[in-house]
Amino acid sequence: CSLLETSRVVERTQGERSFHIFYQFASGATREQRKRFRIRSSPLQYSMLCCSGCLELADFDDAAQWNNAILPALRLVDGDPSSLESVFSVLSATLLCGELAWSAAEGSADLRCVEPKVLEDIACLLGIDLSKLDTALRTLEQTLPDGSVASTSRTVEQVKLLSDGFAQTLYGALFKWVVDKVNVVTRSRRSSNSRSSVDVACDVGAGLEGESGGPKAWINILDVVGFEAFHVNSVEQLLINYCNERL
């Protein structure tokens, strides 16, 4: 279980980075991977990574971290090459959501994508029908009391909020997938080896029945900074601050 501050995907305080994985991914990908997964040449080419004015950290090599730490770790939790390709696709699509731009033709409420190639790449990476993705972003469908469906065009601001939310949802789902994989791998490795008192304690901490059949228990790790107030504070930040203060 995890509580992820997904708002950091699309915006953050000036001078702070988004999740490190994005910079590592954009810096360390091979030429072949960049072509296949529509990865741009550097983090500098992504609006979502440039918006806070912090792309690099001192004494921190993003490309080396990607190739020497992140990739081996991902292969360890799931050795299936197709799973790793899916991770690449979701990471790339998440970053490309920040490159979507929309405009309305003069005298019309209908929007058009200013960067159709970006929208096409996102649909391709996620295996989504392009026309359905375009329609879902641009229009709002509502079911009326009589059962009929009414469609209205979203504004540029509404589509921006929706695409940002899409990016946050993609990364949140990927993060949960990785956490679940880590839990499965660590659990299976414990069960494949000889059982010890430490193994039993780990299983109890994971919420599993101990050898004695006793009640389930959990070990929770809480990483709390405390109350935070930024230049712009979303509802998500309000909820995080409330939880932090209560805890």
Helices and strands as residue ranges (DSSP letters): G 6-9, H 20-28, H 31-36, G 43-45, H 47-50, H 62-65, I 66-70, H 71-77, H 81-97, E 102-104, E 111-113, H 116-126, H 130-138, E 139-143, E 149-153, H 156-192, H 197-205, H 235-246
